[in-house]
Amino acid sequence: MRIFGISLSVIIAVFFAVHAVRTQQNMYWMLILFLFPGLGSLVYFFVIYLPTLRQSRGARATSKAISQFVDPNRAVREARMDFDSAPTVAHRMRLAAALLEAGDAAEALTHYQAAVSGPFASDPALLEGLAHAQFANGDAASARDTLEKLFAVRAIAREEPAPALLYAQAQAATGAPGTRAAFEVALANASDAAPRCLYADWLTTQPGDADRQRARELYAEIVHDARHWPRHAREHNRKWLQRAQAALG
C-alpha cells in the first residue's frame, strides 16, 4: 500500500508537470512537484491548476449553467436592484439584457426602447440589444431597420457574428431580396454552427434544386465537424447538431 501511495503521488506530479509545461509555467514548479510529489501537487492544484480550469471556456459555461439552474432569476434580480437604486442607461441596458436572456423579451424591449430614446440613441451595444429584443418579440422588420442603423454607426458590426446572423434572420423573416447575401456574410464570420444551420433551413424553402443541395451540404458539414468538437462546443451547438441530423435523416 505504501508503494502504491508513492506511485500515485508520482503519477499525479507527472500530470501536473505536463500541465505546467503546456501552460508555460515557471520551471520552479517542476522542482516543487518532484521534490515534494504529494504536497507539491496539492499546492500546484490550488495555486495554478484550479484557477486555470475556472478560466476555461468550458468551465465558464458549466458554471453559468449551474448558476442558472440553482438560481435562474439571479441575473435579473441583481440587475433590477441596481437599476432601482440608480436608474442609469447602463443599468437599464444591463437589466434589459438579463431579461432577454431570461426569456422576458417583452419587458426587455420596453427598457431598450426607453434607453434608445435618450442621448445614447446611437450607442452600438444599445442598438444591437434593441434589435435582438425586437426580433424576439416577432418584429423582424424593426430589427432589420435597427441593425441597419447599427451598421451605419459601426460598420464593422456587419461582420461580427451575432449582428450579422441576426440581420440575416431578419432579412429572411421579412422576405427581403438581400437574404442570401446576408446569410453568406454571417457564414463567413460564423463563431458556431448556428449560421450554417439557419442558412440551410432557409435554403430548403427555396425552389431551386441547387439550393436544396447546398442545404444538405451545410447540414452534413455540421454533422461532420461535430465529431471533432470539444465538449463545450458540442454542448453549445447541441441544438444545431440535432437539427442538422434530423434534416439529413
C-alpha positions as CSV (number, residue, x, y, z in Angstrom):
1,M,0.0,0.0,0.0
2,R,2.9,2.4,0.8
3,I,4.4,1.7,-2.6
4,F,1.0,2.2,-4.3
5,G,0.7,5.6,-2.5
6,I,4.1,6.7,-3.6
7,S,3.4,5.7,-7.2
8,L,0.1,7.5,-7.2
9,S,1.8,10.7,-5.9
10,V,4.4,10.5,-8.7
11,I,1.7,9.9,-11.3
12,I,-0.2,13.0,-10.1
13,A,3.0,15.0,-10.0
14,V,3.8,14.0,-13.6
15,F,0.3,15.0,-14.7
16,F,0.7,18.5,-13.2
17,A,4.2,18.7,-14.6
18,V,2.9,18.1,-18.1
19,H,0.3,20.8,-17.4
20,A,3.0,23.2,-16.2
21,V,5.0,22.7,-19.5
22,R,1.9,23.1,-21.7
23,T,0.8,26.3,-20.0
24,Q,4.4,27.6,-19.8
25,Q,4.5,27.9,-16.0
26,N,7.7,28.9,-14.2
27,M,10.1,25.9,-14.1
28,Y,10.5,26.1,-10.3
29,W,7.1,24.2,-10.3
30,M,8.9,21.2,-11.7
31,L,11.3,21.2,-8.7
32,I,8.4,21.5,-6.3
33,L,6.4,18.8,-7.9
34,F,9.2,16.2,-8.0
35,L,11.0,17.1,-4.8
36,F,7.7,17.0,-2.8
37,P,5.3,14.9,-5.0
38,G,2.3,14.9,-2.6
39,L,2.5,18.3,-1.1
40,G,3.8,19.9,-4.3
41,S,0.9,18.5,-6.3
42,L,-1.6,19.8,-3.7
43,V,-0.1,23.3,-3.8
44,Y,0.0,23.3,-7.6
45,F,-3.6,22.2,-7.8
46,F,-4.9,25.1,-5.8
47,V,-2.4,27.8,-7.0
48,I,-2.2,27.0,-10.7
49,Y,-4.5,24.2,-12.0
50,L,-7.8,25.2,-10.4
51,P,-7.7,28.9,-11.4
52,T,-6.7,27.9,-15.0
53,L,-9.6,25.4,-15.1
54,R,-12.1,28.0,-13.9
55,Q,-10.9,30.4,-16.7
56,S,-11.5,27.9,-19.5
57,R,-14.5,28.4,-21.8
58,G,-16.0,25.1,-20.9
59,A,-15.7,25.8,-17.2
60,R,-17.3,29.2,-17.6
61,A,-20.2,27.7,-19.5
62,T,-20.6,24.9,-16.9
63,S,-20.5,27.5,-14.0
64,K,-23.1,29.6,-15.8
65,A,-25.4,26.6,-16.4
66,I,-25.1,25.6,-12.7
67,S,-25.8,29.1,-11.6
68,Q,-28.9,29.4,-13.8
69,F,-30.2,26.0,-12.5
70,V,-29.7,26.9,-8.9
71,D,-30.9,30.5,-9.1
72,P,-32.4,31.2,-12.6
73,N,-33.6,34.7,-11.7
74,R,-30.4,35.9,-10.0
75,A,-29.1,38.0,-13.0
76,V,-32.5,39.7,-13.5
77,R,-32.9,40.3,-9.7
78,E,-29.4,41.8,-9.3
79,A,-29.8,43.9,-12.5
80,R,-33.2,45.2,-11.3
81,M,-31.9,46.1,-7.9
82,D,-29.0,48.1,-9.5
83,F,-31.4,49.8,-11.8
84,D,-33.9,50.7,-9.0
85,S,-31.1,52.1,-6.9
86,A,-29.5,54.1,-9.8
87,P,-31.6,54.2,-13.0
88,T,-28.8,55.0,-15.4
89,V,-28.7,54.0,-19.0
90,A,-26.0,51.4,-18.3
91,H,-28.1,49.8,-15.6
92,R,-31.2,49.8,-17.8
93,M,-29.3,48.1,-20.6
94,R,-27.9,45.5,-18.2
95,L,-31.5,44.8,-16.9
96,A,-32.8,44.6,-20.5
97,A,-30.0,42.1,-21.4
98,A,-30.8,40.0,-18.4
99,L,-34.5,40.0,-19.1
100,L,-33.8,39.0,-22.7
101,E,-31.5,36.2,-21.6
102,A,-34.2,35.0,-19.2
103,G,-36.8,34.9,-21.9
104,D,-38.8,38.0,-21.0
105,A,-38.4,39.7,-24.4
106,A,-41.5,42.0,-23.9
107,E,-40.1,43.7,-20.8
108,A,-36.6,43.7,-22.2
109,L,-37.9,45.6,-25.3
110,T,-39.6,48.3,-23.2
111,H,-36.3,49.0,-21.4
112,Y,-34.3,49.1,-24.7
113,Q,-36.9,51.4,-26.2
114,A,-36.7,53.7,-23.2
115,A,-32.9,53.8,-23.4
116,V,-32.7,54.4,-27.1
117,S,-35.0,57.4,-26.9
118,G,-32.4,59.3,-24.9
119,P,-28.9,60.7,-25.7
120,F,-27.4,57.2,-26.2
121,A,-29.6,56.5,-29.3
122,S,-26.6,55.8,-31.4
123,D,-24.8,53.6,-28.9
124,P,-23.8,50.3,-30.8
125,A,-24.4,48.0,-27.8
126,L,-27.8,49.6,-27.2
127,L,-28.8,49.2,-30.9
128,E,-27.7,45.6,-31.0
129,G,-29.6,44.8,-27.9
130,L,-32.7,46.6,-29.2
131,A,-32.6,44.6,-32.4
132,H,-32.4,41.3,-30.6
133,A,-35.4,42.3,-28.4
134,Q,-37.4,43.4,-31.4
135,F,-36.7,40.1,-33.2
136,A,-37.5,38.1,-30.1
137,N,-40.9,39.9,-30.0
138,G,-41.6,39.0,-33.6
139,D,-40.9,42.4,-35.1
140,A,-38.3,41.4,-37.7
141,A,-38.8,44.5,-39.8
142,S,-37.9,46.8,-36.9
143,A,-35.0,44.6,-36.0
144,R,-33.7,44.9,-39.6
145,D,-34.1,48.6,-39.5
146,T,-32.3,48.9,-36.1
147,L,-29.4,46.8,-37.4
148,E,-29.0,49.0,-40.4
149,K,-28.7,51.9,-38.0
150,L,-26.1,49.9,-36.1
151,F,-24.1,49.2,-39.3
152,A,-24.2,52.9,-40.2
153,V,-22.8,53.9,-36.8
154,R,-20.3,51.0,-36.6
155,A,-19.6,49.4,-40.0
156,I,-17.5,46.6,-38.6
157,A,-20.6,45.3,-36.8
158,R,-21.9,44.0,-40.1
159,E,-19.0,41.4,-40.0
160,E,-19.4,40.4,-36.3
161,P,-21.1,37.0,-35.7
162,A,-24.1,38.0,-33.6
163,P,-25.4,41.1,-35.5
164,A,-24.5,39.5,-38.9
165,L,-26.6,36.4,-38.2
166,L,-29.5,38.4,-36.7
167,Y,-29.6,40.6,-39.8
168,A,-29.7,37.5,-42.0
169,Q,-32.6,36.1,-39.9
170,A,-34.4,39.4,-40.0
171,Q,-34.0,39.6,-43.8
172,A,-35.3,36.0,-44.1
173,A,-38.3,36.7,-41.9
174,T,-39.3,39.7,-43.9
175,G,-38.6,38.1,-47.3
176,A,-36.1,40.7,-48.3
177,P,-34.2,40.2,-51.5
178,G,-30.8,40.5,-49.7
179,T,-31.4,37.4,-47.6
180,R,-28.9,35.2,-49.4
181,A,-26.1,37.8,-49.3
182,A,-26.8,38.4,-45.6
183,F,-26.5,34.7,-44.8
184,E,-23.3,34.5,-46.8
185,V,-21.8,37.3,-44.6
186,A,-23.0,35.6,-41.5
187,L,-21.5,32.3,-42.7
188,A,-18.1,33.9,-43.4
189,N,-18.0,35.3,-39.9
190,A,-19.5,32.4,-38.0
191,S,-18.4,31.6,-34.5
192,D,-20.5,28.5,-34.1
193,A,-22.8,26.2,-36.1
194,A,-25.9,28.5,-36.0
195,P,-25.3,30.4,-39.2
196,R,-24.8,27.2,-41.2
197,C,-27.9,25.6,-39.8
198,L,-30.2,28.6,-40.2
199,Y,-28.9,29.3,-43.7
200,A,-29.6,25.6,-44.6
201,D,-33.1,25.9,-43.1
202,W,-33.7,28.9,-45.4
203,L,-32.2,27.3,-48.4
204,T,-34.6,24.3,-48.0
205,T,-37.5,26.7,-48.5
206,Q,-36.2,27.9,-51.9
207,P,-37.5,26.4,-55.1
208,G,-34.2,25.5,-56.8
209,D,-32.5,22.1,-56.6
210,A,-29.1,23.8,-56.2
211,D,-30.3,25.5,-53.0
212,R,-31.6,22.2,-51.6
213,Q,-28.3,20.5,-52.4
214,R,-26.4,23.4,-50.8
215,A,-28.6,23.0,-47.7
216,R,-27.8,19.3,-47.4
217,E,-24.1,20.1,-47.7
218,L,-24.3,22.6,-44.9
219,Y,-26.2,20.2,-42.6
220,A,-23.6,17.5,-43.5
221,E,-20.7,19.9,-42.6
222,I,-22.2,20.4,-39.1
223,V,-22.5,16.7,-38.5
224,H,-19.0,16.0,-39.8
225,D,-17.4,18.8,-37.8
226,A,-19.2,17.8,-34.6
227,R,-17.0,14.7,-34.4
228,H,-14.1,16.9,-33.7
229,W,-15.7,19.5,-31.4
230,P,-14.5,19.7,-27.8
231,R,-17.1,19.1,-25.1
232,H,-18.0,22.7,-24.6
233,A,-18.5,23.3,-28.3
234,R,-20.7,20.2,-28.6
235,E,-22.9,21.4,-25.7
236,H,-23.1,24.9,-27.2
237,N,-24.1,23.7,-30.6
238,R,-26.3,20.8,-29.5
239,K,-29.5,22.3,-30.9
240,W,-27.9,23.0,-34.3
241,L,-26.4,19.5,-34.5
242,Q,-29.7,17.8,-33.6
243,R,-31.5,19.9,-36.2
244,A,-28.9,19.1,-38.9
245,Q,-29.1,15.4,-38.1
246,A,-32.9,15.5,-38.3
247,A,-32.7,17.3,-41.6
248,L,-30.3,14.7,-43.1
249,G,-32.3,11.8,-41.6
